[in-house]
Amino acid sequence: MPTVRFVTSGKSIEVDRDANLLRASIRYEGAVPYKCGGGLCGTCKVFVVEGRDTLSKVMKKEIDRLGQERIEQGFRLACQTFVAGDVTIAWGEEARQRSNDAAQVG
């Protein structure tokens, strides 16, 4: 079973393969913020710290809401993302800091 690590909330959970990232957060109290759950509001934007290649392909709603540049930086909408392997995510200030750190390294 894949492990999802929520850096911002400090939680780590095991999920079924192909579990939706936002639903898993809600069910196991991972604390990813959300409002609509349908890819419209962008509230569930997360930064993928590790495991980008273990996630489902980027959906059109993510491109529309986040833009290609943010997606290339490692951001995803949790409500549109499904987990196939281990992944580590962050959001809010933690995501901003980690994406800045990644940009400086790259």
C-alpha distances in whole Angstrom, upper triangle without the diagonal:
4,7,10,13,16,19,22,21,19,16,12,10,6,6,6,6,10,10,13,14,17,16,13,15,18,16,15,18,17,20,20,24,25,28,27,24,25,26,29,30,28,27,23,24,21,21,19,19,16,14,17,16,12,14,16,19,22,23,27,27,26,28,31,30,29,31,30,31,28,26,27,27,23,23,21,22,18,20,20,16,13,10,9,8,8,12,14,17,20,23,27,29,26,25,29,29,26,27,31,29,28,31,33,31,31
4,7,10,13,16,19,18,17,14,11,8,6,6,7,6,9,9,12,11,15,15,11,14,17,15,14,17,15,18,18,21,22,25,25,22,23,23,27,27,25,24,20,20,18,18,15,15,13,11,13,13,9,11,13,17,19,21,25,25,23,25,28,27,25,27,27,27,25,22,23,23,19,19,18,18,16,17,17,14,11,7,7,5,5,8,11,13,17,20,23,25,22,21,25,25,22,23,27,26,24,27,29,27,27
4,6,10,12,15,15,13,10,7,6,4,6,9,9,12,11,13,11,14,14,11,12,15,14,12,14,12,16,15,19,21,24,25,21,23,23,27,26,24,23,19,19,16,16,13,13,11,10,13,14,11,12,15,18,20,22,26,25,23,26,28,26,25,27,27,27,24,22,23,22,18,19,17,18,15,17,18,14,12,9,9,7,5,6,8,11,14,17,21,23,19,19,23,23,20,21,25,23,22,25,27,26,26
4,6,9,12,12,11,8,6,5,6,7,10,11,12,10,11,8,11,12,9,9,13,13,11,12,9,12,12,16,17,21,22,18,20,20,23,23,20,19,15,15,12,13,11,11,10,9,12,14,11,11,14,17,18,20,23,22,20,23,25,23,22,24,24,24,21,19,20,19,16,15,14,15,12,14,15,12,11,8,10,8,6,5,6,8,11,14,17,19,16,15,19,20,17,18,22,21,20,23,25,24,24
4,6,9,9,7,6,4,7,9,11,14,15,16,14,14,11,13,14,11,10,14,14,11,12,9,11,11,15,17,21,23,20,22,22,24,23,20,19,15,15,12,12,10,9,9,10,13,15,13,13,17,19,20,22,25,24,21,24,26,24,22,25,24,24,21,19,21,19,15,15,15,16,13,16,17,15,14,12,14,11,8,6,5,6,9,12,15,16,13,13,17,17,14,17,20,19,18,21,23,22,23
4,6,6,6,5,6,8,11,13,16,17,17,15,14,10,11,13,11,9,12,13,11,10,6,8,8,12,15,18,20,18,20,20,22,21,18,16,13,13,10,10,10,10,11,12,14,17,15,15,18,20,20,22,24,23,20,23,25,22,20,23,24,23,19,19,20,18,15,14,14,14,12,15,17,14,15,13,16,14,11,9,6,5,6,9,12,13,11,11,15,15,13,15,18,18,18,21,23,22,23
4,6,5,7,8,11,14,16,20,20,20,18,17,14,15,17,15,12,15,17,14,13,9,10,10,13,17,20,22,21,23,22,24,22,19,17,14,14,10,10,10,9,11,13,15,18,17,17,20,22,22,24,26,25,21,24,26,23,21,24,24,23,19,19,20,17,15,14,15,16,14,18,19,17,18,16,19,16,13,10,7,6,5,8,11,11,8,9,12,12,10,13,16,15,15,19,20,20,21
4,6,8,11,14,17,18,22,22,22,20,18,15,14,17,15,12,14,17,14,12,9,8,9,11,14,18,21,19,22,21,23,20,17,15,13,13,10,10,12,11,14,16,17,21,20,19,22,24,22,24,26,24,21,24,25,22,20,23,24,23,19,19,21,18,16,15,15,16,14,17,19,18,19,18,21,19,16,13,10,8,5,6,8,9,6,8,11,11,11,13,16,16,17,19,21,21,23
4,5,9,12,15,17,20,22,22,19,18,14,14,16,14,10,12,14,12,9,6,6,8,11,14,18,20,19,22,22,24,21,19,16,14,15,12,13,14,14,16,18,19,22,21,20,23,25,24,25,28,26,23,26,27,24,23,26,27,26,22,22,24,21,19,17,17,17,15,18,20,19,20,18,21,20,17,14,11,10,8,9,11,12,10,12,15,15,15,17,19,19,20,23,24,25,26
4,7,10,14,16,20,21,22,20,19,16,16,17,15,12,15,16,12,11,8,9,11,14,18,21,24,22,25,25,27,25,22,19,17,17,14,15,15,14,15,17,19,22,20,20,23,26,25,27,30,28,25,28,30,27,25,28,28,27,24,23,25,22,20,19,19,19,17,20,22,20,20,18,21,19,15,14,11,10,10,12,13,14,11,13,17,16,15,18,20,19,20,23,24,24,26
4,7,10,13,16,18,19,17,16,13,14,15,12,9,12,12,9,8,6,9,11,14,17,21,23,20,24,24,26,24,22,19,16,17,15,15,15,14,15,16,19,21,19,19,22,24,24,26,29,27,25,28,29,27,25,28,29,28,25,24,25,23,20,19,19,19,16,18,20,18,18,16,19,17,14,12,10,10,11,13,15,17,14,15,19,19,17,20,23,22,22,25,27,26,28
4,7,10,14,15,17,14,15,12,14,14,11,10,13,13,9,10,8,11,12,16,19,22,24,21,24,24,27,25,23,21,18,18,15,16,14,14,13,14,17,19,16,17,20,23,23,25,28,27,24,27,29,27,26,28,28,28,25,23,25,23,20,19,19,19,16,18,20,17,16,14,16,13,10,10,9,10,12,15,18,19,16,17,20,20,18,20,23,22,22,25,27,26,27
4,6,10,12,14,12,13,11,13,12,9,9,12,10,7,9,8,12,13,17,19,22,23,20,23,23,26,25,23,21,18,19,16,17,16,16,15,15,17,19,16,16,18,22,23,24,27,26,24,27,29,27,26,29,29,29,26,24,26,24,21,20,19,19,15,17,19,16,14,12,14,12,10,10,11,12,14,17,20,22,19,19,23,23,21,23,26,25,25,28,30,29,29
4,7,9,12,10,12,11,14,13,9,11,13,12,9,12,11,15,16,19,21,24,24,21,23,24,27,27,25,23,20,21,18,19,17,17,16,14,17,18,14,15,17,21,22,24,27,26,24,28,30,28,27,30,29,30,27,25,26,25,22,21,20,19,16,17,19,16,13,11,11,10,9,10,12,14,17,19,23,25,22,21,25,26,23,25,28,27,26,29,31,30,30
4,6,8,6,9,9,12,10,7,10,12,10,9,13,12,15,15,19,19,22,22,18,20,21,25,25,23,22,18,19,18,19,17,18,16,14,16,17,13,13,15,18,20,21,25,24,22,25,28,26,25,28,28,29,26,23,25,25,21,20,18,18,14,15,16,13,10,8,9,9,9,11,13,14,17,19,23,25,23,22,26,26,24,25,29,28,27,30,32,31,31
4,6,5,9,11,13,11,9,13,14,12,12,16,15,18,18,21,21,24,23,19,21,22,25,26,24,24,20,21,20,21,19,20,18,16,17,17,13,13,14,17,20,20,24,24,23,26,28,27,26,29,28,30,27,24,26,26,23,22,19,19,15,16,16,13,10,8,8,9,11,13,15,17,20,22,26,28,26,25,28,29,27,27,31,31,29,32,34,33,32
4,6,9,11,14,13,11,14,16,15,15,18,17,20,19,22,22,24,24,20,20,21,25,26,24,24,20,21,19,20,17,19,17,14,15,14,10,10,11,15,17,18,22,22,21,24,26,26,25,27,26,28,25,22,24,24,21,21,18,18,15,15,15,12,8,6,5,7,10,12,15,17,20,22,26,28,26,24,28,29,26,26,30,29,27,30,33,31,30
4,6,9,12,11,10,14,16,15,16,18,17,19,18,20,20,22,21,17,17,18,21,23,21,21,18,19,17,19,16,19,17,14,14,13,10,8,8,12,14,15,18,18,18,20,23,22,22,24,23,25,23,20,22,23,19,19,16,15,13,12,11,9,5,5,5,8,11,12,15,16,19,21,25,27,25,23,27,28,25,25,29,29,27,29,32,31,30
4,6,9,8,7,10,12,11,12,15,14,16,15,17,17,19,18,14,15,16,20,21,19,19,16,17,16,18,16,18,17,14,15,15,12,10,10,14,15,15,19,18,17,21,23,22,22,24,24,26,23,20,22,23,19,18,15,14,11,10,11,8,5,5,8,10,12,12,14,15,18,19,22,25,23,22,25,27,24,24,28,28,27,29,32,31,30
4,6,5,6,9,10,11,12,14,13,14,12,14,13,16,14,11,12,13,16,17,16,16,12,14,13,15,14,17,17,15,14,15,12,10,9,12,13,13,16,15,14,18,19,18,18,21,21,23,20,18,20,21,17,16,12,10,7,7,7,6,4,6,10,12,13,12,14,13,16,17,20,23,22,20,23,25,23,23,26,27,25,27,30,30,29
4,6,5,6,9,10,11,12,10,11,9,12,12,14,14,11,12,12,16,16,14,13,10,11,10,12,11,14,14,13,13,14,12,9,10,13,13,14,17,15,14,17,19,17,17,20,20,21,18,16,19,18,15,13,10,9,5,6,8,6,6,7,10,11,11,10,11,10,12,13,16,19,18,16,19,21,19,19,23,24,22,24,27,27,26
4,5,5,6,9,10,10,9,9,7,9,8,11,11,8,10,11,14,13,12,11,7,10,10,13,13,16,17,16,16,18,15,13,13,15,15,15,17,15,14,17,18,16,16,20,21,22,19,17,20,20,16,14,11,8,5,5,8,8,9,10,14,15,15,13,13,11,13,12,15,19,18,16,19,21,20,20,24,25,24,26,29,29,28
4,5,5,6,8,10,10,11,10,11,10,12,12,9,11,13,16,16,15,14,11,14,14,17,16,19,19,18,18,20,17,14,15,17,17,17,19,17,17,20,21,19,20,23,24,25,22,20,24,23,20,17,14,12,8,7,10,10,10,11,14,16,16,15,16,14,16,16,18,22,21,20,23,25,23,24,27,28,27,29,32,32,32
4,5,5,6,8,7,10,10,12,12,15,15,12,15,16,19,19,17,16,12,15,14,16,15,17,17,16,17,19,15,14,15,18,18,18,21,20,18,22,23,21,21,24,25,26,23,21,24,23,20,18,15,13,9,10,12,11,10,10,13,14,13,12,13,13,14,15,18,21,20,19,22,24,22,23,27,27,26,28,31,31,31
4,6,5,5,4,6,6,9,10,13,14,12,15,15,18,17,16,13,10,13,12,14,14,16,17,17,17,19,17,15,16,19,19,19,22,20,18,22,23,20,20,23,25,25,22,20,23,22,19,16,14,12,9,10,13,12,12,12,15,15,14,13,12,11,12,12,15,18,17,16,20,21,20,21,24,25,24,27,29,29,29
4,6,5,6,7,8,9,9,12,13,10,14,16,18,17,16,14,11,14,14,17,18,20,21,20,21,23,20,18,19,21,21,21,23,20,20,23,24,21,22,25,27,27,24,23,26,25,22,19,17,14,11,11,14,14,14,15,18,19,18,16,16,14,15,15,17,20,19,19,22,24,23,24,27,28,27,30,32,32,33
4,6,8,10,11,13,13,15,16,13,16,18,21,20,20,17,15,18,17,20,20,21,22,21,22,24,21,19,20,23,23,23,25,23,22,26,27,24,25,28,29,30,27,25,28,27,24,22,19,17,13,13,16,15,15,15,18,18,18,17,17,16,17,18,20,23,22,22,25,27,25,27,30,30,30,32,35,35,35
4,6,8,10,13,14,17,18,16,19,20,23,22,21,18,16,18,17,19,19,20,20,20,21,23,20,19,20,24,24,24,27,25,23,27,28,26,26,29,30,30,27,25,28,27,23,21,19,18,14,15,18,16,15,15,17,17,16,15,15,15,16,17,19,22,20,20,24,25,24,25,28,28,28,31,33,33,33
4,5,8,11,12,15,17,15,19,20,22,20,19,16,14,16,15,18,18,19,20,20,22,24,21,20,22,25,24,24,27,25,23,27,28,25,24,28,29,29,26,25,27,26,23,21,19,17,14,15,18,17,17,17,20,19,18,16,15,14,14,14,16,19,18,18,22,23,22,24,27,27,27,30,32,32,33
4,6,9,12,15,17,15,18,18,21,19,17,15,12,14,12,14,14,15,16,17,18,21,19,17,19,22,22,22,25,23,21,24,25,22,22,25,26,26,23,22,24,22,19,17,16,15,11,13,16,15,15,14,18,17,15,13,12,10,10,11,14,16,14,15,18,19,18,20,23,23,23,26,28,28,29
4,6,9,12,15,13,17,17,19,17,15,12,10,12,11,14,15,16,18,19,20,23,21,19,21,23,22,22,25,22,20,23,24,21,20,24,25,25,22,21,24,22,19,17,16,14,11,13,16,16,17,17,20,20,18,15,14,11,10,10,11,14,13,14,17,18,18,19,22,23,23,26,28,28,29
4,7,10,12,11,14,14,16,14,12,9,6,8,8,11,13,14,16,17,17,20,19,17,18,20,18,19,21,18,16,20,20,17,17,20,22,22,18,18,20,19,16,13,12,10,8,10,13,13,14,15,19,18,17,14,12,9,8,7,9,13,12,12,15,17,16,17,20,21,21,23,26,26,26
4,7,10,10,13,13,14,11,10,6,5,8,9,13,15,17,19,20,20,23,22,19,20,21,19,19,21,18,16,19,19,16,16,19,22,22,18,18,21,20,17,14,13,11,9,10,14,14,17,18,22,22,20,17,16,12,11,8,9,13,13,13,15,17,18,18,21,22,23,24,27,28,28
4,6,6,10,10,11,8,8,5,5,8,11,14,16,19,21,21,21,23,22,19,19,21,18,17,19,15,14,18,17,14,15,19,21,22,18,18,22,21,18,15,13,10,9,8,12,13,16,18,22,23,22,19,18,15,14,11,12,16,16,15,17,20,20,20,23,25,25,26,29,30,30
4,6,9,10,9,7,8,6,8,11,14,18,20,23,25,25,24,26,25,22,21,22,20,18,19,15,15,18,17,14,16,19,22,23,20,20,24,23,21,17,15,12,12,10,13,16,18,21,24,26,25,22,22,18,17,15,15,18,20,18,20,23,24,23,26,28,28,29,32,33,33
4,5,7,7,6,8,8,9,12,15,19,21,24,25,25,23,26,24,21,20,21,18,16,17,13,14,17,15,13,15,19,21,23,20,20,24,24,21,18,15,11,11,9,12,15,17,20,24,25,25,23,23,20,19,17,17,21,22,20,22,25,25,24,27,30,29,30,33,34,33
4,6,8,8,9,9,8,11,13,17,18,21,23,22,21,23,21,18,17,18,16,14,15,12,12,16,15,13,15,18,20,22,19,18,22,22,20,16,13,9,8,5,8,11,13,16,20,22,22,20,20,17,17,16,17,21,21,19,22,25,24,23,27,28,27,29,32,33,32
4,6,8,9,10,10,12,15,18,19,23,24,23,21,22,21,18,16,16,14,12,12,9,10,14,13,11,14,17,19,21,19,17,21,22,20,16,13,9,10,6,7,11,13,17,20,23,23,21,22,19,19,18,19,23,23,21,23,26,25,24,27,29,28,29,32,33,32
4,6,6,9,8,9,12,15,17,21,22,21,19,21,20,16,15,14,12,9,9,6,7,10,9,8,10,13,15,17,15,14,18,18,17,13,10,7,9,6,6,10,13,17,20,22,23,20,20,18,18,16,17,21,21,19,20,24,23,21,24,27,25,26,29,30,29
4,6,9,10,11,15,18,20,23,25,24,22,24,24,20,18,18,15,12,11,7,9,11,9,7,10,13,16,18,16,16,20,20,19,15,13,10,12,10,10,14,17,20,24,26,26,23,23,20,20,17,18,21,23,20,21,25,24,23,25,28,27,27,30,32,30
4,6,8,9,13,16,19,22,24,24,22,25,24,21,20,20,16,15,14,10,10,13,11,8,10,13,17,18,15,16,20,19,18,15,13,10,12,10,12,15,18,21,25,26,26,23,22,19,18,15,15,18,20,18,19,22,22,21,23,26,25,26,29,30,29
4,6,6,9,12,15,18,21,21,19,21,21,18,18,17,14,13,13,9,8,11,10,6,7,11,14,15,12,13,16,16,15,11,9,7,9,9,10,13,16,19,22,23,23,20,19,16,15,12,12,16,17,14,15,19,19,17,20,22,22,22,25,27,26
4,6,9,12,15,18,20,21,19,23,22,19,19,19,17,16,16,13,12,14,14,10,11,14,17,18,14,15,18,17,16,12,11,8,9,9,12,14,17,19,23,23,23,19,18,14,13,10,10,13,15,13,14,18,18,17,20,22,22,23,26,27,27
4,6,10,12,15,17,18,16,19,19,15,16,17,14,14,15,12,11,14,14,11,11,15,17,17,14,14,17,16,14,10,8,5,5,7,9,10,13,15,19,20,19,16,15,11,10,8,10,13,14,12,14,17,17,16,19,21,20,22,25,26,25
4,7,10,13,15,16,14,17,17,14,15,15,13,13,14,12,9,12,13,9,8,12,14,14,10,10,13,12,10,7,6,5,6,9,10,10,14,15,19,19,18,15,14,10,9,7,8,12,12,9,11,14,14,13,16,18,17,18,21,22,22
4,6,9,12,13,12,15,15,13,14,15,13,14,16,14,11,14,15,13,11,14,15,14,10,10,13,11,8,6,5,6,6,10,11,10,13,13,17,17,15,12,10,6,6,5,8,11,10,7,10,12,11,10,14,15,14,16,19,20,19
4,6,9,11,10,13,14,12,15,15,13,16,18,16,13,14,17,14,11,14,14,13,9,9,11,8,6,4,6,9,9,13,13,12,14,14,17,16,14,11,9,5,5,6,9,10,9,5,8,10,8,7,11,12,11,13,16,16,16
4,6,7,6,10,10,10,12,13,13,15,18,17,14,15,18,16,14,15,15,14,11,10,11,9,5,6,7,10,10,14,13,11,12,12,14,13,11,7,6,5,7,9,12,14,11,8,11,12,9,9,13,13,11,13,16,16,15
4,7,8,11,12,12,15,16,16,19,22,21,17,19,22,20,17,18,17,16,13,13,13,10,7,9,11,14,13,17,17,14,15,14,15,13,11,8,5,5,7,10,13,13,10,8,11,11,7,8,12,11,9,12,14,13,14
4,6,9,9,10,14,15,16,19,22,22,19,20,23,22,19,20,19,18,16,14,14,12,9,11,12,15,14,18,17,14,14,12,13,11,8,6,5,7,10,13,16,17,14,12,15,14,11,12,15,13,11,14,16,15,15
4,5,5,7,11,13,14,17,20,21,18,19,22,21,19,20,18,18,16,14,14,13,10,12,12,15,14,17,16,12,12,9,9,7,6,4,6,9,12,15,19,20,17,15,18,18,14,14,18,17,14,17,19,17,17
4,5,6,9,10,10,14,17,18,14,16,19,18,16,17,15,15,13,10,10,11,7,9,9,13,12,15,14,10,11,10,10,9,9,7,9,10,13,15,18,20,17,14,17,18,14,13,17,16,13,16,19,17,16
4,6,8,9,11,14,18,19,16,17,21,21,18,19,17,17,16,13,12,13,11,13,12,15,15,17,15,12,11,10,9,8,9,9,11,13,16,19,22,23,21,18,21,21,18,17,20,20,16,18,21,19,18
4,7,9,12,15,18,19,17,18,22,21,20,21,19,20,18,15,15,16,13,14,13,15,14,16,14,10,9,6,5,5,7,7,10,12,16,18,22,24,21,19,22,22,19,19,22,21,19,21,24,22,21
4,7,9,11,15,16,13,15,18,18,17,18,16,18,16,13,14,15,11,12,10,11,10,12,10,7,6,5,6,7,9,8,11,11,15,17,20,22,20,17,20,22,19,18,22,22,19,21,24,23,21
4,6,8,12,13,12,14,17,17,16,17,16,18,16,13,14,16,13,13,10,11,11,11,9,6,5,7,7,10,12,12,14,14,17,19,22,25,23,20,22,24,21,20,24,24,21,23,26,25,23
4,6,10,12,10,11,14,15,14,15,13,16,15,11,12,15,12,12,10,11,12,13,9,8,8,10,11,13,15,14,17,16,19,20,23,25,24,20,22,25,22,20,24,24,21,22,26,25,23
4,7,8,7,7,11,12,11,11,10,13,12,8,10,13,11,10,8,9,11,11,8,7,10,12,14,16,17,15,17,16,18,18,20,23,22,18,20,23,20,18,22,23,20,20,24,24,22
4,5,5,7,9,10,11,11,11,14,13,10,13,16,14,12,9,9,11,10,7,8,11,14,15,18,20,18,19,18,19,19,21,24,24,20,22,25,23,21,24,26,23,23,27,27,25
4,5,5,6,9,10,10,10,14,13,11,14,17,16,14,11,11,14,13,9,12,14,17,19,22,23,21,22,21,22,21,23,25,25,22,23,26,25,22,25,27,25,24,28,29,26
4,5,5,6,8,9,11,14,13,12,15,17,15,13,10,9,11,10,8,11,14,17,20,22,23,21,22,19,20,19,20,23,24,20,21,25,24,21,24,26,24,24,28,29,27
4,5,5,6,7,9,11,10,8,11,13,12,9,7,6,9,9,7,9,13,16,18,20,21,18,19,16,17,16,17,20,20,17,18,21,20,17,20,23,21,21,24,25,23
4,6,5,5,6,9,9,7,10,12,12,10,9,10,13,13,11,12,16,18,20,22,23,20,21,18,19,18,19,22,22,18,19,22,21,18,20,23,21,20,24,24,22
4,6,6,8,11,11,10,14,15,15,13,11,11,14,14,12,15,18,21,23,25,26,23,23,21,21,19,20,23,23,20,20,24,23,20,22,25,23,22,26,27,25
4,6,9,11,10,10,13,14,14,11,10,9,12,12,11,14,17,20,23,25,25,22,21,18,18,16,16,19,20,17,17,21,20,18,20,23,22,21,25,26,24
4,7,8,6,7,10,11,11,8,8,8,12,13,12,13,17,19,22,23,23,20,19,16,16,14,15,17,18,14,14,18,17,14,17,19,18,17,21,22,21
4,6,6,7,9,10,11,10,10,11,15,16,14,15,19,21,23,25,25,22,21,19,18,17,18,19,20,16,16,19,19,15,17,20,18,17,21,22,20
4,6,5,6,9,10,10,10,13,16,17,15,16,19,20,22,23,24,21,21,19,19,18,19,21,21,17,17,20,18,15,17,19,17,16,19,20,17
4,5,5,6,9,9,11,14,17,19,17,17,20,22,23,24,24,21,20,18,18,17,18,19,19,15,14,17,16,12,14,16,14,12,16,17,14
4,5,5,7,6,8,11,14,16,15,15,18,19,22,22,21,18,17,15,14,13,14,15,16,12,11,14,13,10,12,15,13,12,15,17,15
4,5,5,5,6,9,12,14,13,12,15,16,18,19,19,16,16,14,14,14,16,17,17,13,14,16,14,11,14,16,13,13,17,17,15
4,5,7,9,13,15,18,16,15,17,18,19,19,19,16,16,15,16,16,18,19,18,14,14,16,14,11,13,15,12,11,15,15,12
4,6,9,13,15,18,17,16,18,19,20,20,19,16,15,13,13,13,15,15,14,11,11,12,10,7,9,11,8,8,12,12,10
4,7,10,12,15,14,12,15,15,17,16,15,12,11,10,10,11,14,15,13,10,11,13,10,8,11,12,9,10,14,14,12
4,7,9,12,12,11,14,14,17,17,16,13,12,9,9,9,11,13,12,9,10,13,11,9,12,14,12,13,16,17,16
4,6,9,8,7,10,12,15,16,15,12,12,9,10,10,13,15,15,11,13,16,14,12,16,17,15,16,20,20,19
4,5,5,6,10,12,16,17,17,14,14,11,12,10,13,16,16,13,15,18,17,15,19,20,19,20,23,24,23
4,5,5,8,10,14,15,15,12,12,10,11,10,13,17,16,13,16,19,17,17,20,21,20,22,25,25,24
4,6,8,11,15,17,17,15,16,13,14,14,16,20,19,17,19,22,21,20,24,25,24,25,28,29,28
4,7,10,13,16,17,15,16,14,16,15,18,21,21,18,20,23,21,20,24,25,23,24,28,28,26
4,7,10,12,13,11,13,12,14,14,18,21,19,17,19,22,20,19,22,23,21,23,26,26,24
4,7,9,11,10,13,13,16,17,20,23,21,19,22,24,21,21,25,25,23,25,28,27,26
4,6,8,8,11,12,15,17,21,23,21,19,22,23,21,21,24,24,22,24,27,26,25
4,7,9,12,14,18,20,24,26,24,21,25,26,23,22,26,26,23,26,28,27,26
4,6,10,13,17,19,23,25,22,20,24,24,21,21,25,24,21,24,27,25,24
4,7,10,14,17,21,22,19,18,21,21,18,19,22,21,19,22,25,23,22
4,7,10,14,17,19,16,14,18,18,15,16,19,18,16,19,22,20,20
4,7,11,14,15,12,11,15,15,12,13,16,15,14,17,19,18,19
4,7,11,12,9,8,12,12,10,11,15,14,13,16,19,18,19
4,7,9,6,5,9,10,8,10,13,13,13,16,18,18,19
4,6,6,4,7,10,9,10,13,14,14,16,19,19,20
4,5,5,7,9,10,11,13,14,16,17,19,20,21
4,5,5,6,9,10,11,12,14,15,17,19,20
4,6,5,6,9,10,11,12,14,16,17,18
4,5,5,6,8,10,10,12,14,15,16
4,6,5,6,9,10,11,12,14,15
4,6,5,6,9,10,11,13,14
4,5,5,6,9,10,11,12
4,5,5,6,9,10,10
4,5,5,6,9,10
4,5,5,6,9
4,5,5,6
4,5,5
4,6
4
